[in-house]
Structure formats: C-alpha cells, structure tokens
Amino acid sequence: MNKDQMIGAVIVVGSLLGIIVYGWLLYSFAIVVLQLTAFLAVAAVLVILAWIGWTMATTPPLEPIEPEPAASPGKEASSSEGPSDESKTS
C-alpha cells in the first residue's frame, strides 16, 4: 500500500467510526446532540459567509480594463500579424 492509499484507508475507517459514535450519541443524548449539530451547521455556514464578506471588504477594487483603440480600416494594426493580401503576388 502506498502513502495515498493508506491515508484513504484511514479516512474511510475514521468516517465509519464517526458515524457509529454519532449514532450512539444521538441515541443516548438525542436533544443535546441535535442542538449541537444544528448549531455547528449554522455556525459553519455563517463563518463561510463572514469569510466571503471579509474577503470582499478587504480586497482592493480591480483596475478597469480599457479597450484597445480600433485600427483604422486602411492600415494594418501591427506587422506581427503576418503578411497581408496586398503583398502577395501571383
């Protein structure tokens, strides 16, 4: 087993043990466990929202992107675009 597989196995076993322990706690202390679970779920959502708000409030605004000036119809925009149809002779 390589390191990634070992970590995966530990995560699977830990998750299954967590489900068993949570089920036992829910059976033994139903009201307290449900209240704690609801509180932690709401707190997690609110912490994520606070983090998003903090990031938006402290990030400086982006500089506006100004469009490039349009090339005039009779002139080429740049010489790096390759030869034009006018320079080709057949």
N, CA and C atoms as a LAMMPS dump frame, in Angstrom:
ITEM: TIMESTEP
0
ITEM: NUMBER OF ATOMS
270
ITEM: BOX BOUNDS ff ff ff
-5.0000000000000000e+02 5.0000000000000000e+02
-5.0000000000000000e+02 5.0000000000000000e+02
-5.0000000000000000e+02 5.0000000000000000e+02
ITEM: ATOMS id mol type element x y z
1 1 1 N 0.842 -1.183 0
2 1 2 C 0 0 0
3 1 3 C 0.884 1.242 0
4 2 1 N 0.599 2.181 -0.916
5 2 2 C 1.392 3.406 -0.903
6 2 3 C 0.788 4.414 0.079
7 3 1 N 1.411 5.556 0.204
8 3 2 C 1.015 6.542 1.209
9 3 3 C -0.41 7.057 0.967
10 4 1 N -0.775 7.337 -0.293
11 4 2 C -2.113 7.85 -0.597
12 4 3 C -3.191 6.825 -0.25
13 5 1 N -2.926 5.553 -0.547
14 5 2 C -3.896 4.51 -0.214
15 5 3 C -4.043 4.36 1.295
16 6 1 N -2.959 4.515 2.014
17 6 2 C -3.009 4.416 3.474
18 6 3 C -3.829 5.579 4.052
19 7 1 N -3.612 6.766 3.545
20 7 2 C -4.389 7.917 4.005
21 7 3 C -5.87 7.718 3.681
22 8 1 N -6.16 7.194 2.497
23 8 2 C -7.546 6.923 2.124
24 8 3 C -8.192 5.906 3.044
25 9 1 N -7.458 4.849 3.393
26 9 2 C -7.987 3.828 4.3
27 9 3 C -8.266 4.409 5.679
28 10 1 N -7.378 5.277 6.163
29 10 2 C -7.58 5.915 7.468
30 10 3 C -8.817 6.818 7.426
31 11 1 N -9.018 7.524 6.319
32 11 2 C -10.197 8.383 6.19
33 11 3 C -11.479 7.55 6.193
34 12 1 N -11.476 6.423 5.479
35 12 2 C -12.664 5.559 5.447
36 12 3 C -12.977 5.015 6.834
37 13 1 N -11.96 4.476 7.511
38 13 2 C -12.171 3.905 8.842
39 13 3 C -12.607 4.988 9.829
40 14 1 N -11.966 6.158 9.762
41 14 2 C -12.341 7.256 10.653
42 14 3 C -13.763 7.728 10.417
43 15 1 N -14.169 7.786 9.152
44 15 2 C -15.533 8.207 8.827
45 15 3 C -16.554 7.209 9.35
46 16 1 N -16.274 5.923 9.161
47 16 2 C -17.199 4.898 9.661
48 16 3 C -17.289 4.922 11.185
49 17 1 N -16.159 5.089 11.858
50 17 2 C -16.182 5.212 13.319
51 17 3 C -16.938 6.463 13.757
52 18 1 N -16.774 7.55 13.006
53 18 2 C -17.511 8.773 13.324
54 18 3 C -19.008 8.585 13.207
55 19 1 N -19.437 7.846 12.177
56 19 2 C -20.875 7.569 12.017
57 19 3 C -21.386 6.739 13.188
58 20 1 N -20.627 5.737 13.589
59 20 2 C -21.044 4.876 14.701
60 20 3 C -21.128 5.672 15.997
61 21 1 N -20.1 6.476 16.275
62 21 2 C -20.091 7.28 17.51
63 21 3 C -21.231 8.291 17.489
64 22 1 N -21.454 8.941 16.34
65 22 2 C -22.54 9.924 16.243
66 22 3 C -23.89 9.236 16.462
67 23 1 N -24.077 8.066 15.874
68 23 2 C -25.324 7.321 16.083
69 23 3 C -25.535 6.96 17.537
70 24 1 N -24.48 6.505 18.211
71 24 2 C -24.597 6.172 19.627
72 24 3 C -24.914 7.414 20.457
73 25 1 N -24.218 8.527 20.158
74 25 2 C -24.501 9.764 20.891
75 25 3 C -25.919 10.246 20.636
76 26 1 N -26.387 10.112 19.413
77 26 2 C -27.736 10.531 19.069
78 26 3 C -28.769 9.684 19.807
79 27 1 N -28.484 8.414 19.947
80 27 2 C -29.391 7.527 20.664
81 27 3 C -29.37 7.819 22.16
82 28 1 N -28.182 8.109 22.712
83 28 2 C -28.048 8.31 24.161
84 28 3 C -28.446 9.711 24.613
85 29 1 N -28.066 10.717 23.853
86 29 2 C -28.295 12.117 24.246
87 29 3 C -28.932 12.875 23.091
88 30 1 N -30.12 12.49 22.691
89 30 2 C -30.732 12.963 21.452
90 30 3 C -30.852 14.489 21.387
91 31 1 N -31.449 15.103 22.377
92 31 2 C -31.711 16.542 22.313
93 31 3 C -30.409 17.334 22.27
94 32 1 N -29.476 17.023 23.123
95 32 2 C -28.21 17.757 23.176
96 32 3 C -27.441 17.597 21.865
97 33 1 N -27.391 16.382 21.333
98 33 2 C -26.646 16.124 20.104
99 33 3 C -27.3 16.848 18.927
100 34 1 N -28.633 16.819 18.846
101 34 2 C -29.329 17.523 17.764
102 34 3 C -29.124 19.033 17.864
103 35 1 N -29.169 19.572 19.062
104 35 2 C -28.934 21.001 19.243
105 35 3 C -27.501 21.368 18.853
106 36 1 N -26.557 20.567 19.266
107 36 2 C -25.154 20.829 18.943
108 36 3 C -24.913 20.717 17.441
109 37 1 N -25.516 19.715 16.808
110 37 2 C -25.365 19.533 15.365
111 37 3 C -25.949 20.717 14.604
112 38 1 N -27.142 21.144 14.99
113 38 2 C -27.771 22.288 14.328
114 38 3 C -26.934 23.551 14.525
115 39 1 N -26.444 23.757 15.733
116 39 2 C -25.619 24.93 15.998
117 39 3 C -24.352 24.921 15.149
118 40 1 N -23.67 23.775 15.087
119 40 2 C -22.43 23.696 14.314
120 40 3 C -22.684 23.882 12.82
121 41 1 N -23.803 23.354 12.309
122 41 2 C -24.111 23.519 10.885
123 41 3 C -24.378 24.988 10.559
124 42 1 N -25.174 25.649 11.378
125 42 2 C -25.469 27.072 11.142
126 42 3 C -24.209 27.904 11.319
127 43 1 N -23.412 27.6 12.339
128 43 2 C -22.17 28.349 12.574
129 43 3 C -21.203 28.178 11.403
130 44 1 N -21.122 26.976 10.842
131 44 2 C -20.218 26.751 9.705
132 44 3 C -20.641 27.589 8.503
133 45 1 N -21.936 27.634 8.215
134 45 2 C -22.426 28.444 7.092
135 45 3 C -22.145 29.917 7.342
136 46 1 N -22.391 30.391 8.549
137 46 2 C -22.171 31.807 8.857
138 46 3 C -20.684 32.176 8.842
139 47 1 N -19.819 31.259 9.242
140 47 2 C -18.377 31.523 9.175
141 47 3 C -17.941 31.644 7.72
142 48 1 N -18.472 30.781 6.859
143 48 2 C -18.132 30.874 5.434
144 48 3 C -18.629 32.187 4.855
145 49 1 N -19.829 32.594 5.202
146 49 2 C -20.35 33.887 4.729
147 49 3 C -19.522 35.047 5.257
148 50 1 N -19.104 34.967 6.521
149 50 2 C -18.257 36.024 7.083
150 50 3 C -16.925 36.089 6.363
151 51 1 N -16.355 34.955 6.023
152 51 2 C -15.086 34.909 5.299
153 51 3 C -15.242 35.527 3.911
154 52 1 N -16.332 35.203 3.226
155 52 2 C -16.58 35.804 1.912
156 52 3 C -16.735 37.316 2.044
157 53 1 N -17.504 37.76 3.032
158 53 2 C -17.685 39.196 3.252
159 53 3 C -16.376 39.899 3.584
160 54 1 N -15.567 39.294 4.434
161 54 2 C -14.277 39.878 4.795
162 54 3 C -13.373 39.998 3.565
163 55 1 N -13.371 38.954 2.742
164 55 2 C -12.548 38.971 1.537
165 55 3 C -13.014 40.073 0.59
166 56 1 N -14.315 40.203 0.416
167 56 2 C -14.845 41.25 -0.468
168 56 3 C -14.564 42.642 0.095
169 57 1 N -14.65 42.791 1.406
170 57 2 C -14.458 44.106 2.024
171 57 3 C -13 44.545 2.023
172 58 1 N -12.072 43.611 2.081
173 58 2 C -10.658 43.981 2.192
174 58 3 C -9.887 43.881 0.883
175 59 1 N -10.513 43.389 -0.176
176 59 2 C -9.837 43.286 -1.462
177 59 3 C -9.958 44.611 -2.199
178 60 1 N -8.851 45.173 -2.66
179 60 2 C -8.945 46.436 -3.394
180 60 3 C -9.678 46.226 -4.721
181 61 1 N -10.37 47.259 -5.198
182 61 2 C -11.095 47.098 -6.465
183 61 3 C -10.131 46.894 -7.629
184 62 1 N -10.599 46.165 -8.613
185 62 2 C -9.787 45.926 -9.799
186 62 3 C -9.699 47.188 -10.644
187 63 1 N -8.584 47.344 -11.321
188 63 2 C -8.459 48.474 -12.231
189 63 3 C -9.292 48.19 -13.46
190 64 1 N -10.014 49.189 -13.956
191 64 2 C -10.853 48.929 -15.13
192 64 3 C -10 48.595 -16.347
193 65 1 N -10.511 47.698 -17.152
194 65 2 C -9.823 47.299 -18.378
195 65 3 C -10.294 48.212 -19.488
196 66 1 N -9.346 48.922 -20.066
197 66 2 C -9.705 49.848 -21.133
198 66 3 C -9.566 49.139 -22.468
199 67 1 N -10.526 49.343 -23.355
200 67 2 C -10.443 48.671 -24.662
201 67 3 C -9.292 49.221 -25.492
202 68 1 N -8.739 48.359 -26.34
203 68 2 C -7.658 48.791 -27.217
204 68 3 C -8.244 49.676 -28.31
205 69 1 N -7.497 50.671 -28.746
206 69 2 C -8.024 51.521 -29.813
207 69 3 C -8.206 50.707 -31.094
208 70 1 N -9.282 50.979 -31.783
209 70 2 C -9.579 50.245 -33.015
210 70 3 C -8.621 50.675 -34.111
211 71 1 N -8.178 49.719 -34.922
212 71 2 C -7.272 50.021 -36.027
213 71 3 C -8.075 50.675 -37.146
214 72 1 N -7.458 51.642 -37.809
215 72 2 C -8.161 52.302 -38.916
216 72 3 C -8.256 51.333 -40.09
217 73 1 N -9.307 51.42 -40.914
218 73 2 C -9.546 50.433 -41.96
219 73 3 C -8.452 50.324 -43.01
220 74 1 N -7.729 51.385 -43.327
221 74 2 C -6.737 51.345 -44.387
222 74 3 C -5.362 50.899 -43.93
223 75 1 N -5.127 50.777 -42.621
224 75 2 C -3.799 50.462 -42.113
225 75 3 C -3.822 49.135 -41.37
226 76 1 N -2.691 48.458 -41.368
227 76 2 C -2.573 47.229 -40.599
228 76 3 C -2.35 47.586 -39.139
229 77 1 N -2.87 46.741 -38.234
230 77 2 C -2.731 47.003 -36.806
231 77 3 C -1.283 46.812 -36.367
232 78 1 N -0.628 45.751 -36.832
233 78 2 C 0.775 45.539 -36.499
234 78 3 C 1.394 44.63 -37.547
235 79 1 N 2.691 44.656 -37.629
236 79 2 C 3.375 43.847 -38.633
237 79 3 C 3.523 42.4 -38.183
238 80 1 N 3.238 42.078 -36.922
239 80 2 C 3.424 40.722 -36.437
240 80 3 C 2.266 39.805 -36.794
241 81 1 N 1.233 40.337 -37.409
242 81 2 C 0.083 39.511 -37.75
243 81 3 C 0.31 38.705 -39.021
244 82 1 N 1.413 38.894 -39.69
245 82 2 C 1.703 38.145 -40.896
246 82 3 C 1.485 39.013 -42.125
247 83 1 N 1.802 38.485 -43.28
248 83 2 C 1.659 39.288 -44.5
249 83 3 C 0.19 39.51 -44.844
250 84 1 N -0.068 40.673 -45.418
251 84 2 C -1.433 40.976 -45.818
252 84 3 C -1.675 40.446 -47.231
253 85 1 N -2.912 40.482 -47.694
254 85 2 C -3.26 40.005 -49.023
255 85 3 C -2.641 40.879 -50.107
256 86 1 N -2.375 42.168 -49.803
257 86 2 C -1.829 43.088 -50.789
258 86 3 C -0.401 42.722 -51.167
259 87 1 N 0.373 42.162 -50.238
260 87 2 C 1.773 41.875 -50.509
261 87 3 C 1.958 40.566 -51.295
262 88 1 N 0.931 39.753 -51.38
263 88 2 C 1.043 38.502 -52.117
264 88 3 C 0.834 38.761 -53.602
265 89 1 N 1.697 38.225 -54.412
266 89 2 C 1.56 38.347 -55.867
267 89 3 C 1.497 36.979 -56.493
268 90 1 N 0.658 36.82 -57.472
269 90 2 C 0.54 35.515 -58.104
270 90 3 C 0.939 35.587 -59.547
